[in-house]
Amino acid sequence: VSANTDGIVCKYADESRSSFDLVISKWQALTDLILEETEYSGLYNESVNSYLAVKPDGTYKGKAAFASPGLQKNPQAPIVAYAVAEHIAGRDHYVHTIKQCTDLSQFCYLRRVTGGCEYDMEDVGKTVRWYIGRDFRLPFMYLKSGNNVPGSMNGVLCNLFPEEFPEDINYTYYIKECRDLFESIGVKL
């Protein structure tokens, strides 16, 4: 199915497992290397470096768009990939996951904006965080170039998180983002 410098993903019919094991054992003997094995019940690739691998027990691991949120360069609404992964793993419907989430950070986009950013004609700094709201808003703009910050149309600035979960989250937007992600990995709904 795919291969890179430290791994290979193979698909085979159950009745071919003994042949597969024979190839693996001969390769290990020839190279004096030992392979590890992880079984997947499904592999969903957005690209070679962005995938969701679902294990038979329903757990999963992901890379790039499907990686667990952490110290990423520019996180992009982690709720979308999480909702898609939970749906594919059979744990929860993606729409329910989106609508039940009350952690605003999961809906946020974060971007470092070289030279600073303008929002509502005000300098808001070099790092901006926003979520997509229901009301129309012009996109954020780079101070230096005047170009729009990608993905910020209808964005609501939240460099500081509000005390209460906002009531204007545009759930329809995030649900559409899920559908787009399903489509990009070849999952028909």
Protein Blocks (a to p, Z undefined) as FASTA:
>chain_A
ZZcfkbccddddfklmmmmmmmmmmmmmmnopacdddddfbdcdfblklccdddfkopac
dehjlpccdddfbdghkllmmmmmmmmnopacfklmmmmpccfklmpccdddehiaaeeh
iaebjbdcddddfbdcdddddfklopacehigoiacdfbacfbdcfkbcfklmmmmmmmm
mmmnopaZZ
